[in-house]
Amino acid sequence: MFGLLFFILFTPGVSEFLCTSSDLEMSYTFCDSAAYAFMFNLTPCSTMNKPVWKAALTWIPRSDIHFLKIVFHVWYDGAKALHWKELLCSGADDEYSVCGTLKGETLVSAFEIKGSRINFPKGNYSIIVQGFSDDSENNMLICLNFTMIVKQDAF
């Protein structure tokens, strides 16, 4: 399962392990100067023959979430591989549970990440995930720097 969900006040620059296995190692740090009440969990810890990863998130945001744009920057062995933006909350007819969360409320969410059906080549991945409370990307709510090391090719 997901294990225990608990609150930890993480400080910037301290790396937190998500998981480690024979074929995958994942960790993250915060890439801004703020401390967060935040917990993220991912299972299974493998890139081999797993169509879906299950994720659990617990977070106390520092501001209301009426608008939320997520920006992903992905590098593979030092080369930029992907830049992707997704509008999760616009303030009208939002489908995600994070939308409408108020500053100081505890957000607890479980979801699936279907991108794990991709065969990730062996190598080092750096993934920056930024959350913004405005379309101009000036007001950052959260910034995470994930490190993913794929230890063997899937084929």
N, C-alpha and C positions, 0 to 999 in steps of 0.2 A: 504494500500500500504506500501511502505518502509519508508515513512516519508521523512524528509529532509536529504539529504546527505550534510555534511559540514565537514570542516577540523578542527580538534582540536589537539593541541599539547599536548599529554598525557605524564605525567611524571611517571617514574617507581614507583610502590608501591601504586598508587592511583587506587582504584577499580571503574570500570565503569559498571553500570547496563545495561544489554542488554534488559531484560524484567522481569516482575513479573506478575503472575496471581494466580488463586486459586490452580492450580496444579503444577506450575513450577516457579522457580526463577533462573535467569542466570546473571552472571557478569563475568568480566575478569580484569586482571592486566597484566602488562608486567613483564616477569620474568628475564629480564636482566637489565642492568643499563642505557640503552639508552632511550632517549625520541623519540617519533614517531609522524609523521603527519599521523594519522590513524583513521578510523571510520569503525565500523562493526555494522550491524543491522540484526535482525532476526525476522521473523513473520511466523506463529502466535506464540504467547507465550503460548504454550500448548503442552503437551505430549499425550493428549487424542484424539484418533481417527483422527489424522492428518497424512496422508501418506507422506507429504513433507513439509519441512520448506523452506522458501524463504530467502535467505541471500543477503546482499548488502555490498560490501567492497570498501572503498576508502583508498588509501595508497600511500605515496610517499616513495619509497624504497631508502635506503642509498647507494645502489650499483646496477649495471646492473644485470638484471635477464636473464641470458642465460642458467643457470642450476639451477634447484630448486627441492630439495628433502624435502618433508614434513614428519615429524615424529610425531606420536600421542602416548602419554602415557595416559592411562585412569585408574583411581582408583575409586573403588566403596566402600564406607564406609571404606576407609583406606586400602583396599586390591587391589593389581594390577589386573586389569581386562582385559587390552588390550594393546599391543604394536604393532603398525602398521606403515609401511613406504610406501610412495608413491612418485614415481618420476614423477613430473609434467612437468618439462622442461629439455630436454637433449641437446638442441641446434640444433636438426635436426627434421623436421616434427612435431613440437610441436603443439598440438591441443588446448591448453588453452590460453586465452587472456593475462594472466599475463606474459607469455613467451615473451622475447624480450623487456620488459619494461626497459628503461634506468634510471640510477641514476638521481633522481630529477624530473622525469616525474610523472604525476598524473595518477595512475592506478584506474580506476572505473570499477567495475565488479558486475554483479548480477548473482546468480546461485542458484541451488536447492540442498538441503541436504536431501537425501532420507533415511538416517538412522533413521529418526523419525518414521518410520513404525514399529520400534522395540518397544515393550512394556517395558519401563524402570521401574524397580521395585522402590518403594519408597526408598529414601535414598539420600546420599550426594555423588556427583561425582566430582572428580578433573581431569581436562583434560589439559595436557600440549601439546601445538602445537608449534613445532619448524620448522623453515624454514632454510635450509642450501644451500649455493651456491657452494658446492662441495660434491662429493660422500663420502669423508672420514668424513663428518660431523664435520669439524673443523671451517668452516667459517659460523657462524650463521647470517642470515639476519634479523630474527625476532623471538621472543619467547613470546607466550601468555599463561597465566594460567587462564583457564576458571573454574568457579565454577558453578555447576548445582545442584540445590536442587529439587528433585521430591517429591512433598508434599503428593501425594496419589497414590496408585496402580491403574493401568489402568483397572483391571478386577474386 
